[in-house]
Amino acid sequence: MALTLGFLLLLGLCWNTFSEGPLSTTRGSDVPEFELPATNYETKDSYKPGSIDVLFQIVHTFLHVVQPNAFPEDILRKIIQQKKFDLSTDYEKPENVVLTLKVIRYEIGIIICAVLGLLFVILMPLVGFCFGLCRCCNKCGGEMHQRQKKNGTFLRKCFAVSLLVICIFISIGIICGFVANHHLRIQVEQTRKLADSNFRDLRTLLNETPSQISYVLDQYTTTKEKAFSDLDNIKSLLGSGIHEQLRPKVIPVLDDIKTMAEAIKETKEALLTVNNTLENLKQSTTQLNSSLGDIKMNLEQSLNDPQCSVPSVTAACNDIRMTLNQLDDNTNMHQLPSLHNQLDNVNDVLQTDLSSLVQKGNKSFNDIPEMVQNQTTDMVSDIKSTLNSIGSDIKNINEQISIQDNLSIFMDPINSIETYIYQKLPTLEEYDSYRWLASLVICGLLTLIVIFYYLGLLCGVFGYDRHATPTRRGCISNTGGIFLMAGVGVSFLFCWILMTIVVLTFVVGGNVEKLVCEPYQNKKLFQILDTPYLLNENWKYYLSGMVFNKPDINLTFEQVYSDCKENKGIYATLKLENRYNISEHFNTQEHTRNINNSFENLNIKIDNIVLLDAAGRKNLRDFSASGVDQIDYDAYLAEIAKPPTKVNLLSFADELERKASQLPPGSLKQSLTSNAQTIRTVYHDQVMPLRQLMGSLYRSIQNLQHKSNGLGVKVVNIISSLDSAQDFITNRISSVIVQESKKYGNMILGYFERYLQWVKISISEQIAACKPVATALDSAVDVFLCSYIIEPMNLFWFGIGKATIFLLPALIFAVKLAKYYRRMDSEDVYDDSSVSGTWHFTL
């Protein structure tokens, strides 16, 4: 037991940890999982007798009827307390008289059955002797004369049926006897196998315990390696944790600045596009005005033709002359100012590479994990040294306790018990052979008797001739009667011997079943042993007094047995914490304090991070003041949305051509037709490209307007967010570092807390699990004594006893029935010639 207690020094690792609070949460890579290798045992947890269990239950029911009283706990306690009771001198004491009466009251059912059995044993030989003398004197049915009765046929049939039914009951009892005898022999043969498996399980328990202890201690290396791995990865765990906490405040600002840098470049491109398109548009409108002026001049010259003075043509010429003022430019592009100033301002802004400044700030922010790693090198080394020192202490535990030496204390008793059992097993098997043979003889005697009865019934029933007179009955019928009387004779000779065996086995088996087997199964037997001051008048709890020499500790046989049945470790089962104060043998409070102080005093300085320098800030402000958002976009859009000409040139050309076609042939008509064609050419060559150019410019201006919309507000918001993020990094990052350092420290300590929690569970519930001890006790009491021996023995006396009791009515009916089957020496004769109602007897 010192072995099991010694290695529990390891529990000191978690003594303070468990008292401080729940396990710390862990994060990062995979958390180590621990599991003690399972130990397999051979002996089964329970014993199942099989189909014969139905017969056993019938016997249990009979015993419950005979002995319905509850388990006599008080009686047994008083008997144990009065260990020095001497029947020859102390029987007259009142308390002993009362105790004796209580025992008799409890055993009254068994006593009555035993008394009846003894009366059977005493009376049956006397009755048989008297019966034999009586028959020798031609009395008690010994006279070979059968008087005729009117109901003789009915009586014969009634006696035969009754004897047959009784023989069937006797046969059932004999079968139970044979089955019980065979089952008991088989179970005794299994005893060696049961003992072998239990001793192997006990040795497995003792041999596996040192390896389990070593396995638990070795798992510290796994935990330490995991902690070392996380300490080596402090850059990605702690540094990235700090980085991730700052990320929501920093990254959006840097992304906005980066987006603004792209917007500056896009704004320059849009400005350049709009400005160039506007210049091209002004040139195109100038060219269009020139072309339209030329056409207008040509038309005026054509209308000065003398043909227009002809009355029929004058009206057409006047109409054409009135529409000439429509051939003019509809826009005034030259009034729109150029965007050279804004473009120059944006070009000045682009002289500073804002994107590179953003990348520089981003790099400075992303260097936080590297800075954390560089500043925690000494701390990591100190923590590793502390963990190594804890590992050294744990490794020394296995050397400080002599595991194998302590195990030898238990090996010697086991070897002694095993040697004793194997020495006695051949004797047990030899005696069981004698018992088996004697049981066969007993069952054989009963079988012989019942065979006589069956043969008597068989010969009597099938050989009986109802027309034959008693003196003329056949040989077969007479043989049947002889068989019946032979059965009666053998019954009288041996039934008292059978009943003697039944009474002895009944008294022993019934009491063992009620006083040992049943209370063992419902644990009331353990409750008796756990009675305070019972086994030792100076000890309240006997088991704790034996184990710890401290009888006030609540350690009971029932609790130990139940815990062992549940396969709990011996530490929790025997409450060994009352013997070893773990904190005195191994104290890790100093180590834990050192690790906690290392993390709490962690001083990481992150004060040289600049997200955007002054040049970058000035660049944003210059872009905001570039005037792009001050452009009168509505004026540009309104002017460009106008059609290039006042009239649709194609419609104007078609109308001009229609009017010319109404004129008489001549130079006027030809000139007007030519000018209409020229107008169409101007439309296709100048107006249509101008329209496309104006549409492109319109979209470009809208795009520029969209980009510059709220530019000043955007820049102000970006600078405000930048100032907030920079202030957080500069002034409040220490709280983030403390928070993340605490999480990181809890993660490292969490590995050891998890390991120590597993150690505690392993020690209390898994290491040196004492289930083989409870199984060995069950095998000795519940399986071997109760299931292997007592239950078959009870079934044996139950079957043989039933058969023996039924021999009494069987011999009565056999004697009565034999008169109807045997050949008589004389009979009653009825003479028909005589007077009615007169009988004549012939001897």
Salt bridges, closest charged atoms under 4 A:
GLU42 OE1 - ARG200 NH2 2.78
ASP45 OD2 - LYS771 NZ 2.93
GLU73 OE1 - ARG77 NH2 3.30
ASP74 OD1 - ARG77 NH1 3.37
ASP90 OD1 - LYS93 NZ 3.86
GLU189 OE2 - ARG185 NE 3.74
ASP230 OD1 - LYS226 NZ 3.51
ASP232 OD1 - LYS384 NZ 2.48
GLU266 OE1 - LYS707 NZ 2.71
ASP367 OD2 - LYS363 NZ 3.31
GLU370 OE1 - LYS235 NZ 2.80
ASP393 OD2 - HIS591 NE2 3.51
GLU418 OE1 - ARG203 NH2 2.33
GLU429 OE2 - ARG192 NH2 3.82
ASP432 OD1 - ARG435 NE 2.87
GLU513 OE2 - HIS60 NE2 3.56
GLU518 OE1 - LYS514 NZ 3.27
ASP563 OD1 - LYS568 NZ 3.78
GLU566 OE1 - LYS568 NZ 3.63
ASP622 OD2 - LYS618 NZ 2.83
GLU639 OE1 - LYS642 NZ 3.30
ASP654 OD1 - ARG680 NH2 2.60
GLU655 OE2 - ARG658 NH2 2.20
GLU657 OE1 - ARG680 NH2 2.68
ASP723 OD1 - ARG617 NH1 2.40
ASP727 OD2 - ARG732 NH2 3.99
GLU740 OE1 - ARG27 NH2 3.33
GLU740 OE2 - LYS743 NZ 3.72
ASP778 OD2 - LYS565 NZ 2.87
GLU791 OE2 - HIS60 NE2 3.35
GLU827 OE2 - ARG472 NH1 3.81
ASP828 OD1 - HIS145 NE2 3.09
